[in-house]
Amino acid sequence: MRLLGYFDAYLGFLSVGSPQDLGQNALDVGCGTGAFAEARAVIQPRGQVTLLEPSGKMLAQADHALARRGATATTVQSHLEDFRPAEPHDCILAAHVLEHCENPTDALRHLRGLSAPAARLWLVVSKPHWCNAIIWFQWRHRSYRPRQVAKMLGDAGWELEAEHSFPTGPPSRTSRGYLARAV
């Protein structure tokens, strides 16, 4: 992920706001290797971070990535639909998760249920591009146009505040960022 520029892309996306926008109780859903949570730790080193990931191997890799940054995290090996936190989160990170959900609007509703009032959702979603056709062979994921994502967010109780175009590298061709607030 780092070699392909995703860490730098996530860092740029998260930098559009202030560190306070990244909350004190963050959840990285489908954290994978931890690149999104690691980028958050660079900007907002304080607060609690929960890494949620069904793969134990990837979860360990994400935890290690945060530890290298001096950040600690709570790790939870679980699928999103089975996750029930003790308290709501004021910042939710989700990079390339919706594309793998059977019903992405339901997944966004579940994320809304995990969030505190006025929580922020930093969402990265695959967009239509021929590069995603190559990635599809490995992951069998979907891609969405901005209008589709905006509708799903609205239907799930999120207000879209901003969209973010990644400026360079593979993220510029494969991904789009969305910042939304819980309503």
Solvent accessible surface area in square Angstrom, and as a share of the most:
residue,aa,sasa,rsa
1,M,97,0.43
2,R,112,0.41
3,L,181,0.90
4,L,98,0.49
5,G,22,0.21
6,Y,14,0.05
7,F,13,0.05
8,D,94,0.49
9,A,12,0.10
10,Y,4,0.02
11,L,47,0.23
12,G,36,0.34
13,F,2,0.01
14,L,0,0.00
15,S,61,0.39
16,V,86,0.49
17,G,29,0.28
18,S,46,0.30
19,P,55,0.35
20,Q,127,0.56
21,D,34,0.18
22,L,0,0.00
23,G,8,0.08
24,Q,88,0.39
25,N,23,0.12
26,A,0,0.00
27,L,0,0.00
28,D,2,0.01
29,V,2,0.01
30,G,26,0.25
31,C,10,0.06
32,G,13,0.12
33,T,36,0.21
34,G,0,0.00
35,A,12,0.09
36,F,5,0.02
37,A,0,0.00
38,E,6,0.03
39,A,0,0.00
40,R,2,0.01
41,A,8,0.06
42,V,65,0.37
43,I,36,0.18
44,Q,1,0.00
45,P,90,0.57
46,R,140,0.51
47,G,41,0.40
48,Q,77,0.34
49,V,4,0.03
50,T,11,0.07
51,L,0,0.00
52,L,2,0.01
53,E,13,0.06
54,P,57,0.36
55,S,38,0.25
56,G,31,0.30
57,K,175,0.74
58,M,67,0.30
59,L,14,0.07
60,A,66,0.51
61,Q,96,0.43
62,A,0,0.00
63,D,53,0.27
64,H,108,0.48
65,A,5,0.04
66,L,0,0.00
67,A,60,0.47
68,R,144,0.53
69,R,109,0.40
70,G,71,0.68
71,A,15,0.12
72,T,119,0.69
73,A,25,0.19
74,T,65,0.38
75,T,58,0.34
76,V,41,0.24
77,Q,115,0.51
78,S,23,0.15
79,H,100,0.45
80,L,21,0.10
81,E,107,0.48
82,D,95,0.49
83,F,16,0.07
84,R,168,0.61
85,P,39,0.25
86,A,114,0.88
87,E,109,0.49
88,P,71,0.45
89,H,6,0.03
90,D,47,0.24
91,C,0,0.00
92,I,0,0.00
93,L,0,0.00
94,A,1,0.01
95,A,17,0.13
96,H,42,0.19
97,V,20,0.11
98,L,1,0.01
99,E,1,0.01
100,H,96,0.43
101,C,26,0.15
102,E,164,0.73
103,N,72,0.37
104,P,17,0.11
105,T,23,0.14
106,D,69,0.36
107,A,9,0.07
108,L,0,0.00
109,R,115,0.42
110,H,44,0.20
111,L,2,0.01
112,R,57,0.21
113,G,65,0.63
114,L,10,0.05
115,S,10,0.06
116,A,19,0.15
117,P,119,0.75
118,A,54,0.42
119,A,1,0.01
120,R,34,0.13
121,L,0,0.00
122,W,0,0.00
123,L,1,0.00
124,V,0,0.00
125,V,1,0.00
126,S,3,0.02
127,K,46,0.19
128,P,54,0.34
129,H,63,0.28
130,W,172,0.60
131,C,20,0.12
132,N,9,0.05
133,A,55,0.43
134,I,108,0.55
135,I,61,0.31
136,W,106,0.37
137,F,145,0.61
138,Q,125,0.55
139,W,146,0.51
140,R,141,0.51
141,H,14,0.06
142,R,106,0.39
143,S,40,0.26
144,Y,20,0.08
145,R,133,0.49
146,P,49,0.31
147,R,197,0.72
148,Q,87,0.39
149,V,0,0.00
150,A,36,0.28
151,K,132,0.56
152,M,20,0.09
153,L,0,0.00
154,G,48,0.46
155,D,73,0.38
156,A,6,0.05
157,G,22,0.21
158,W,4,0.01
159,E,95,0.43
160,L,53,0.26
161,E,70,0.31
162,A,45,0.35
163,E,70,0.32
164,H,35,0.15
165,S,69,0.44
166,F,8,0.03
167,P,110,0.69
168,T,100,0.58
169,G,30,0.29
170,P,39,0.25
171,P,1,0.01
172,S,27,0.18
173,R,94,0.34
174,T,4,0.02
175,S,1,0.01
176,R,50,0.18
177,G,0,0.00
178,Y,1,0.00
179,L,13,0.07
180,A,1,0.00
181,R,72,0.26
182,A,6,0.04
183,V,106,0.61
